[in-house]
Structure formats: structure tokens, C-alpha cells
């Protein structure tokens, strides 16, 4: 369609030839490196457990208790989970003010390694349009639209209650949202905090359960030998 428009002397909204040229100039080494890093990050908790198993097995072979094996596996899993949490959800206090177009223009954005961002805009609806219990929201600024994913510290039940009682009240509000931008099949922001012009704030807890799982596994790993 762009070629036809050019042949007819019409203005085009996008210069697709420029897009192709810019795509050919992308840093392939960086793209492949980021992909490898994402795969490592996705499995780091399992890798931590495997390394822990090996350390526990070596300790057992050197004369230690067999309880070292599951104990070290739990500690390795917990450490891996905490590493995943800190990489996926970096310090949100360093969030940079930006807009949706600028975020979507980053070809190196990751679905796992979150980018701390601050976006101003208006809530125009729920993320899942028509679902009355949906907790996710849709934010629009002057450059585009993006989903804000909410996470309650009480898990799915908390998400359901937020969707039931509060989500609809946010529609139409002008907000400043802070969270972590990710891009997979579609872009979204894992919401950390949203300040509204209606006098109340919304807080979200994406890191909470990873933190509980990580520290819980480490503590269990240390106390496991004394439990049996």
C-alpha cells in the first residue's frame, strides 16, 4: 500500500523503506545477547536449585548429612528467585519520565528485564474490555495506548476484588503511573504505583510473591536439616 501511495504521489503515514533500513542497522549481537540473557533469567531459579543440588551432593560425598542435598537445593532456588526478582523489577525510584511511543521505539525492549518508567496519561478503560472483574487498566497518552497490569499482594483474590470494587472508578482519571515496561507479543507496564487526580493512589505488588518465595525457600533450606 505504501508503494502504491508513492506511485500515485500521495503522502504516506510511514516510510516503510526507512523502517527496513533501520531494521537492517540493528545491533544483531546485542539482540542475540539480550535473548540469551532472557533465557538465563527465565530459568535462573531452576539453575539455582540444580547448582544447590550439586553442592549438596558434593557435601554429602565429603561426609556431610544427606539432608544437605534438599537443603542446598532450596537455598539455591531461593537465591535464584531473588536474582530474578531484582532483574525483572529494578529500582522503581529511578523511573524515567517517558511516553508510550518512546518506549515502543526501543527495539531492544525485553519481556522479562523490566524498564522502570513513569508515564502520564488518562485511564480510558479496563485492559480486558467488557470484563467487569478485570483488574488491569488501559492508559492513553498523547502518543498511544498501553496496558497497566495490576497485582494485589493477596494474589488472584485481591485482583478480583480490585476489579470488582475499584477498577471501574479509575476510568476517566488523569494519572501518573510508575512501573516496569515490558514488550512481548504486546507491550504492557507492570504497575507499581498510580497517582490519580481524584485524590487516591493505587499501589500494586508485582514483586511481593517473588520476594516471599525467595526468602521463604532460603529460610526453609536453613531449617530443613533440623525438621527431620
C-alpha positions in Angstrom: 0.0 0.0 0.0 2.9 2.3 0.8 4.4 1.6 -2.7 1.1 2.3 -4.4 0.7 5.6 -2.5 4.2 6.7 -3.6 3.4 5.8 -7.2 0.3 7.9 -7.0 2.2 10.8 -5.5 0.3 10.6 -2.2 1.8 11.2 1.3 2.4 8.1 3.4 2.0 7.9 7.1 5.0 5.7 7.5 8.2 5.4 5.4 8.5 1.6 5.3 11.7 1.7 3.4 13.2 3.7 6.3 11.9 1.2 8.7 13.5 -1.6 6.8 16.8 0.3 6.6 16.8 0.9 10.4 16.0 -2.7 11.0 19.0 -3.8 9.0 21.1 -1.5 11.1 20.1 -3.0 14.4 22.9 -4.4 16.6 22.4 -8.2 16.0 25.0 -9.1 18.6 23.1 -7.1 21.2 19.8 -8.7 20.1 21.1 -12.2 20.4 22.9 -11.4 23.7 19.6 -10.0 25.1 17.8 -13.1 24.1 20.4 -15.3 25.8 20.2 -13.2 28.9 16.4 -13.5 28.9 16.6 -17.3 28.6 19.0 -17.4 31.5 16.8 -15.1 33.6 13.7 -17.2 32.8 15.5 -20.3 34.2 17.7 -18.8 36.9 15.7 -20.1 39.8 15.8 -23.7 38.4 19.5 -23.3 37.7 20.0 -22.1 41.3 18.2 -25.3 42.5 20.4 -27.5 40.3 23.6 -25.9 41.5 22.4 -26.2 45.0 21.7 -29.9 44.5 25.2 -30.4 43.1 26.8 -28.5 46.1 24.7 -30.6 48.5 25.7 -33.8 46.8 29.3 -32.9 47.0 28.9 -32.0 50.6 27.2 -35.4 51.2 30.0 -37.3 49.5 32.6 -35.4 51.6 31.0 -36.8 54.8 28.1 -34.4 55.4 24.5 -35.3 56.0 22.2 -36.4 53.2 19.9 -33.6 54.3 22.4 -31.2 52.7 21.1 -32.1 49.3 17.5 -30.8 49.6 18.6 -28.0 51.9 21.1 -26.6 49.4 18.6 -27.1 46.6 16.1 -24.9 48.5 18.7 -22.2 49.2 19.8 -22.2 45.6 16.3 -21.9 44.3 15.6 -19.1 46.8 18.7 -17.2 45.7 17.8 -17.7 42.0 14.3 -16.4 42.7 15.7 -13.2 44.3 18.1 -12.6 41.4 15.1 -13.0 39.0 13.1 -10.5 41.1 15.8 -7.8 41.2 16.5 -8.1 37.5 12.8 -8.2 36.4 11.8 -5.4 38.8 14.7 -2.9 39.1 14.6 0.1 41.5 11.4 1.9 40.5 12.7 5.1 42.3 14.9 5.6 39.3 11.9 5.5 36.9 12.4 8.0 34.0 9.5 10.1 32.6 8.7 9.0 29.1 5.8 8.3 26.7 4.4 5.2 25.1 5.8 6.0 21.6 9.4 6.3 23.0 9.0 3.0 24.8 7.7 1.2 21.7 10.6 2.7 19.7 13.1 0.7 21.7 13.9 -2.4 19.6 15.9 -3.9 22.5 13.0 -3.9 25.0 12.5 -7.2 26.8 9.5 -9.2 28.1 11.5 -10.1 31.3 14.0 -7.4 32.1 11.8 -4.6 33.2 12.5 -0.9 32.5 11.4 1.4 35.3 9.2 4.1 33.7 6.9 6.9 34.6 4.0 7.7 32.3 1.4 10.4 32.5 -2.0 10.0 30.8 -5.6 9.1 31.2 -7.3 5.8 32.1 -9.6 5.0 29.2 -10.9 1.6 30.2 -10.1 -1.8 31.5 -7.4 -3.9 30.0 -9.9 -6.6 29.1 -12.8 -4.6 27.7 -16.2 -5.7 28.9 -14.9 -8.0 31.7 -16.4 -6.5 34.9 -14.0 -8.2 37.2 -10.8 -7.4 35.3 -8.1 -5.6 37.4 -5.9 -4.4 34.5 -6.3 -0.9 33.1 -5.7 0.8 29.8 -3.7 4.1 29.8 -3.6 6.6 26.9 -1.2 9.4 26.5 -0.7 11.8 23.5 1.4 9.1 21.7 -0.5 5.9 22.2 -2.1 3.3 24.5 -0.7 0.7 26.8 -1.9 -1.8 29.4 -1.3 -1.4 33.1 -1.2 -4.8 34.8 -2.3 -4.6 38.5 -1.1 -7.2 41.1 -2.6 -7.4 44.6 -0.4 -8.6 47.5 -3.3 -11.0 48.2 -2.9 -12.8 44.8 -5.8 -13.6 42.4 -8.5 -12.9 45.1 -7.1 -9.4 45.6 -7.0 -8.8 41.9 -10.6 -10.0 41.6 -11.7 -7.7 44.4 -9.9 -4.7 42.9 -11.5 -5.4 39.6 -14.9 -5.7 41.3 -14.8 -2.6 43.5 -12.2 -0.2 42.3 -11.1 -0.6 38.6 -14.2 1.0 37.1 -13.7 4.1 39.3 -10.4 4.7 37.7 -11.8 5.1 34.2 -11.5 8.7 33.1 -8.9 9.7 35.7 -5.8 11.5 34.7 -2.9 9.6 36.3 0.8 9.3 36.7 1.8 5.6 36.5 5.1 4.2 37.7 6.0 0.7 36.9 8.1 -1.6 34.7 7.7 -1.6 30.9 7.9 -4.9 29.1 7.3 -5.9 25.5 6.4 -9.4 24.3 3.7 -10.1 21.9 2.1 -6.9 23.2 3.5 -4.1 25.3 2.5 -3.6 28.9 3.6 -2.0 32.2 3.6 -3.9 35.4 2.1 -1.3 37.7 3.9 -0.3 40.9 2.0 2.9 41.8 -0.6 5.1 40.2 -1.4 8.6 41.4 -4.7 10.0 40.2 -6.3 13.4 40.0 -9.2 12.1 42.2 -7.4 12.1 45.5 -6.4 8.5 45.9 -3.4 6.3 44.9 -3.3 2.8 43.7 -0.5 0.5 44.7 0.4 -2.7 43.0 2.7 -5.5 44.3 4.3 -7.5 41.4 7.5 -8.2 43.4 5.7 -9.3 46.6 5.3 -13.1 45.9 8.7 -13.5 44.3 10.2 -11.9 47.5 8.1 -14.2 49.7 9.1 -17.3 47.6 12.8 -16.4 47.5 13.2 -15.6 51.2 10.9 -18.4 52.2 12.9 -21.0 50.3 16.2 -19.8 51.8 14.8 -19.9 55.3 13.3 -23.3 54.7 16.7 -24.5 53.3 18.5 -23.5 56.5 15.9 -25.0 58.9 15.3 -28.2 56.8 18.0 -30.3 58.5 16.5 -29.7 61.9 13.0 -30.6 60.8 13.6 -34.3 60.2 
